């Protein structure tokens, strides 16, 4: 399972006189719709296409999306799963809630795993290398390639020591932020053991869901949404792209989903 946020513009009418054409004046603000995806993987870590994933989203914030995740996992009887992996980027709003979610559902620590998406971790390594302005392009590439291999081998401590060495004697806020990212998430970087369990090390399915649900339909030049319309389209688009449109039709006539909104 995974969760992440996208970006759409919400339109809000302004008070005051209308335009010369009689139209309401309005302002637009960027909002972050948050999506979830829950899916089953095969023994090689690839998504099992025989099981339609669950995709859903809200505009109401982190607690609302985690309530939705809880709802779906309870319906799936997640405690019966062999292994449960929560994979996402390093956002604090996600990891501050994952542990509590698993405990609430009764999922044991031996059964569940947390992992920071490997490719997000590599992006942060690239940012660190890019902040070393005195390095040549070849030096940055060599440093990045070396520590990428170390991450895949599970030598996170070695990577953190190398990052500390890069940061030594420097007060750059960007470098300090990147260093803290790896220190904070070091226990979620088991890139050597997770693949051996037949689980993925990336959240590509989540990134794909954001692109298909939000970016290709709800986000674009001169596209603005009323909040209510955006919520409805987000729900419709999520179920459609998950291949569960028939399930949405059934939920339309059920009151059970309203209790988790």
Secondary structure, DSSP 8 states (H G I E B T S, - for coil): -EEEE--EEEEEE-SS---TTS---EEEEEE--EEEEE--B-TTS-B-TTS--EEEEESS-HHHHHHHHHHHHHHTTGGG-S-EEEEE-S-HHHHHHHHHHHHHHT--TTTEEEEE-HHHHHHHHHHHHHH-TTS-HHHHHHHHHHHHHHHHTT-HHHHHHHHHHHHTT---HHHHHHHHHHHHTGGG--TTTTGGGT--S--HHHHHHIIIIIITTT-STT--B-HHHHHHHHHHHHHHHHT-HHHHHHHHT-SGGGGG-
